[in-house]
Amino acid sequence: MSDPNSTPPGWYNDQSAQPVLRYWDGQQWTDQTRPLGDEPVLATAPAAAPGTPKRPWYKRKAIVIPLGIFAGLVLIGAISSAINGGSPSNTADDTPAVVTSDTPAAPAPKDTSVGVPNMVGMTVADAKTAAQAAGLTLSFADGTGDDWTVSAQTPDANSRVDPGTPVTVQGQAPKPKLTVGQQNAVDKAQSYLKFLPFSRQGLIDQLVYEQFPVADATFAVDNIGADWNAQAVAKAKSYLSSMSFSHGSLVDQLIYDKFTREQAEYGVSQNGL
């Protein structure tokens, strides 16, 4: 068949040597194929016309790529690009590098603070020793003796401070050691004040009248912690409960009872005169 155009359209053996029939449209081969045996071969397949260009690679039977698969790959790529916002997908190269170092981490600062001991109840001498053992210093008022008792401290016990921090303490003078005579005078003075108001000097005189030595009587009256202004108020009230007084006459009466003028004025005024 020297003139391919003279070959009528029909199904012919495929020239690629594949066991299929390919359709000749009278001018050229088409992409339509069917298995052998569907219908008889009409004629010998025409040869390609001289000068006829070769079929494109994608139309050659041996390397045809199904269009559905190709379209699916294109669609998957488009969807992936949209999800990633058009930016390149994350890869291992995008992960920030972790820098390691063989240098050990710096140790945490060491706590150098010290605890403040509880010094309340100690003598000042013992408090000095405790402060020195804790690495602290002790501060107290002038005149505080080593035999005084610590009654308060700043900073508080068990708090933590820097070494060398001064701890300020308040001291209480020790109670004097009493002789038998002094102790008896104290007991007698306290028993009088439970029942009757007295001025300081009036109570000393009463103890002397009871034949206590003046020194013991004076010591006792000065060490019972009496409030002489309060005693003047109580004395003026006791007078007013039994008789009437003017302001001046009641002040004079309290002065006669050995209250100072200031104490007498205070006692009378606190009773409304």
C-alpha positions as CSV (number, residue, x, y, z in Angstrom):
1,M,0.0,0.0,0.0
2,S,2.2,2.8,-1.4
3,D,-0.3,5.6,-0.9
4,P,-1.6,5.6,2.6
5,N,-4.4,8.0,1.7
6,S,-5.9,5.3,-0.6
7,T,-6.4,2.9,2.4
8,P,-10.0,3.1,3.5
9,P,-10.7,3.8,7.2
10,G,-10.9,0.8,9.4
11,W,-9.3,-1.3,12.1
12,Y,-5.9,-2.7,11.3
13,N,-3.1,-4.5,13.1
14,D,-1.2,-2.0,15.3
15,Q,2.3,-1.3,13.8
16,S,3.8,-1.2,17.3
17,A,3.7,-5.0,17.4
18,Q,1.3,-4.9,20.3
19,P,-1.6,-7.5,20.1
20,V,-4.2,-4.8,19.5
21,L,-6.1,-3.2,16.6
22,R,-5.7,0.5,15.9
23,Y,-8.2,2.6,13.9
24,W,-7.1,4.2,10.6
25,D,-9.3,7.2,9.7
26,G,-8.2,7.3,6.1
27,Q,-5.5,9.9,6.7
28,Q,-3.7,8.9,9.8
29,W,-3.6,6.6,12.8
30,T,-5.8,7.5,15.7
31,D,-5.5,6.8,19.5
32,Q,-8.5,4.3,19.3
33,T,-7.5,0.7,20.0
34,R,-9.3,-2.5,20.7
35,P,-8.2,-6.1,21.4
36,L,-7.6,-8.6,18.7
37,G,-10.6,-10.7,17.9
38,D,-13.4,-8.1,18.3
39,E,-13.8,-8.0,14.5
40,P,-11.8,-9.1,11.5
41,V,-8.9,-7.1,10.2
42,L,-10.0,-5.3,7.1
43,A,-6.7,-5.0,5.4
44,T,-3.0,-4.8,5.8
45,A,-2.2,-1.7,7.8
46,P,-1.0,1.2,5.7
47,A,2.5,2.4,6.1
48,A,3.1,5.9,7.4
49,A,3.1,8.4,4.5
50,P,6.4,9.8,3.5
51,G,7.2,13.0,5.4
52,T,4.5,12.3,8.0
53,P,5.8,13.5,11.3
54,K,6.3,10.9,14.0
55,R,3.6,10.7,16.7
56,P,4.3,12.8,19.7
57,W,5.9,10.9,22.7
58,Y,2.7,11.2,24.7
59,K,0.7,9.5,22.0
60,R,3.0,6.5,21.7
61,K,1.4,3.5,23.1
62,A,4.5,2.3,25.0
63,I,4.7,5.4,27.2
64,V,1.2,6.8,27.4
65,I,0.5,8.3,30.8
66,P,-3.1,8.0,31.9
67,L,-4.6,11.4,32.0
68,G,-6.6,10.7,35.2
69,I,-3.5,9.9,37.1
70,F,-1.7,13.0,35.8
71,A,-4.7,15.2,36.7
72,G,-4.8,13.7,40.2
73,L,-1.2,14.5,40.8
74,V,-1.6,18.1,39.7
75,L,-4.7,18.5,41.9
76,I,-2.9,17.0,45.0
77,G,0.0,19.4,44.5
78,A,-2.4,22.4,44.2
79,I,-4.2,21.4,47.5
80,S,-1.0,20.9,49.3
81,S,0.3,24.3,48.2
82,A,-3.0,26.0,49.3
83,I,-2.8,24.3,52.8
84,N,0.7,25.5,53.3
85,G,-0.1,29.0,52.3
86,G,2.0,28.8,49.2
87,S,5.1,28.5,51.4
88,P,7.6,25.6,51.1
89,S,6.7,22.6,53.2
90,N,8.4,22.1,56.4
91,T,11.4,19.8,56.1
92,A,14.0,18.7,58.5
93,D,16.1,21.6,57.2
94,D,13.5,24.1,58.5
95,T,13.8,22.8,62.1
96,P,16.0,25.2,64.2
97,A,19.3,23.6,65.1
98,V,19.7,22.6,68.7
99,V,23.0,23.9,70.0
100,T,24.5,21.8,72.7
101,S,27.4,22.7,74.9
102,D,29.7,20.6,77.0
103,T,30.1,23.6,79.4
104,P,28.2,22.7,82.7
105,A,25.6,25.2,83.9
106,A,26.7,27.6,86.6
107,P,25.7,26.5,90.1
108,A,23.0,28.3,91.9
109,P,24.2,30.9,94.4
110,K,24.9,29.5,97.8
111,D,22.7,30.7,100.7
112,T,25.1,32.4,103.1
113,S,22.4,33.7,105.5
114,V,22.3,32.7,109.1
115,G,19.5,32.0,111.5
116,V,18.8,34.3,114.4
117,P,18.7,32.4,117.7
118,N,15.9,33.0,120.3
119,M,17.5,35.1,123.0
120,V,14.4,36.1,125.0
121,G,14.8,34.8,128.5
122,M,18.6,34.5,128.3
123,T,20.9,36.7,130.3
124,V,22.6,39.4,128.3
125,A,25.9,37.5,128.8
126,D,24.4,34.3,127.3
127,A,22.8,36.3,124.5
128,K,26.2,37.6,123.6
129,T,27.6,34.1,123.4
130,A,24.7,32.9,121.3
131,A,25.0,35.9,118.9
132,Q,28.7,35.3,118.4
133,A,28.2,31.6,117.7
134,A,25.6,32.5,115.0
135,G,28.0,35.0,113.4
136,L,25.9,38.0,114.6
137,T,26.6,41.0,116.8
138,L,24.5,42.0,119.9
139,S,23.3,45.6,120.4
140,F,21.7,46.8,123.7
141,A,21.2,50.0,125.6
142,D,23.9,51.5,127.7
143,G,23.7,50.5,131.3
144,T,22.4,47.0,130.5
145,G,24.4,44.6,132.6
146,D,25.4,41.0,131.8
147,D,23.0,39.8,134.5
148,W,20.0,41.5,132.9
149,T,17.4,39.3,131.2
150,V,16.6,39.7,127.5
151,S,12.8,40.6,127.3
152,A,12.6,41.3,123.5
153,Q,14.8,41.2,120.4
154,T,14.9,42.5,116.8
155,P,15.1,40.7,114.3
156,D,12.8,38.0,115.5
157,A,14.0,34.5,116.5
158,N,14.4,32.0,113.6
159,S,14.5,34.7,110.9
160,R,17.5,34.6,108.5
161,V,19.9,37.5,108.1
162,D,23.3,38.2,106.6
163,P,26.3,37.4,108.8
164,G,27.3,40.2,111.1
165,T,23.8,41.7,111.3
166,P,23.3,43.3,114.7
167,V,20.6,41.9,116.9
168,T,19.1,44.6,119.2
169,V,17.8,43.3,122.5
170,Q,15.9,44.9,125.4
171,G,17.0,43.9,128.9
172,Q,15.2,43.8,132.2
173,A,17.2,44.4,135.3
174,P,17.3,41.4,137.7
175,K,15.1,41.6,140.8
176,P,17.2,42.5,143.8
177,K,17.9,39.8,146.3
178,L,16.0,40.8,149.4
179,T,17.0,40.4,153.0
180,V,14.5,39.0,155.4
181,G,13.6,42.4,156.7
182,Q,13.2,43.9,153.2
183,Q,10.9,41.0,152.2
184,N,8.8,41.4,155.3
185,A,8.5,45.2,154.7
186,V,7.4,44.5,151.1
187,D,4.7,42.0,152.2
188,K,3.4,44.5,154.8
189,A,3.2,47.4,152.3
190,Q,1.4,45.3,149.7
191,S,-1.2,44.1,152.3
192,Y,-1.9,47.8,153.3
193,L,-2.5,48.8,149.7
194,K,-5.1,46.0,149.3
195,F,-7.4,47.8,151.7
196,L,-6.5,51.4,152.0
197,P,-5.0,54.1,149.6
198,F,-1.8,55.6,150.7
199,S,0.7,58.2,149.6
200,R,4.3,57.1,149.2
201,Q,5.5,59.0,152.3
202,G,2.3,58.0,154.2
203,L,3.0,54.3,153.6
204,I,6.6,54.6,154.7
205,D,5.5,56.3,157.9
206,Q,3.0,53.5,158.5
207,L,5.7,50.9,158.1
208,V,8.0,52.8,160.4
209,Y,5.2,53.0,162.9
210,E,5.1,49.2,162.6
211,Q,8.7,49.3,163.7
212,F,10.3,48.5,160.4
213,P,13.7,50.2,159.9
214,V,13.4,53.4,157.7
215,A,15.7,51.8,155.1
216,D,13.6,48.6,154.9
217,A,10.3,50.6,154.8
218,T,11.6,52.9,152.1
219,F,13.0,50.0,150.0
220,A,9.6,48.2,150.3
221,V,7.5,51.2,149.3
222,D,9.8,51.9,146.3
223,N,9.7,48.3,145.0
224,I,6.0,47.4,145.1
225,G,5.2,49.2,141.8
226,A,2.5,51.5,143.2
227,D,0.9,54.2,141.1
228,W,0.7,57.2,143.4
229,N,-1.6,59.3,141.2
230,A,-4.1,56.4,141.2
231,Q,-3.7,56.2,145.0
232,A,-4.5,60.0,145.3
233,V,-7.7,59.4,143.2
234,A,-8.8,56.6,145.4
235,K,-8.0,58.6,148.6
236,A,-10.1,61.6,147.4
237,K,-13.0,59.3,146.5
238,S,-12.9,57.7,150.0
239,Y,-13.2,61.2,151.6
240,L,-16.0,62.2,149.3
241,S,-18.0,59.1,150.1
242,S,-18.4,60.1,153.7
243,M,-18.3,64.0,153.7
244,S,-18.4,67.0,151.5
245,F,-15.3,69.0,150.4
246,S,-14.5,71.9,148.3
247,H,-11.8,71.5,145.7
248,G,-9.2,73.4,147.8
249,S,-10.1,71.8,151.1
250,L,-9.8,68.3,149.6
251,V,-6.5,69.1,148.0
252,D,-5.2,70.3,151.4
253,Q,-6.5,67.1,153.0
254,L,-4.5,65.0,150.5
255,I,-1.4,67.1,151.0
256,Y,-1.8,66.5,154.8
257,D,-1.9,62.8,153.9
258,K,1.6,63.2,152.4
259,F,0.6,63.3,148.7
260,T,2.5,65.9,146.6
261,R,0.5,68.9,145.4
262,E,0.5,67.6,141.9
263,Q,-0.8,64.2,143.0
264,A,-3.4,65.9,145.2
265,E,-4.7,68.2,142.4
266,Y,-4.9,65.2,140.1
267,G,-6.8,63.0,142.6
268,V,-9.4,65.8,143.3
269,S,-9.9,66.8,139.6
270,Q,-10.5,63.1,138.6
271,N,-13.4,63.1,141.2
272,G,-15.2,66.0,139.5
273,L,-14.1,68.9,141.8
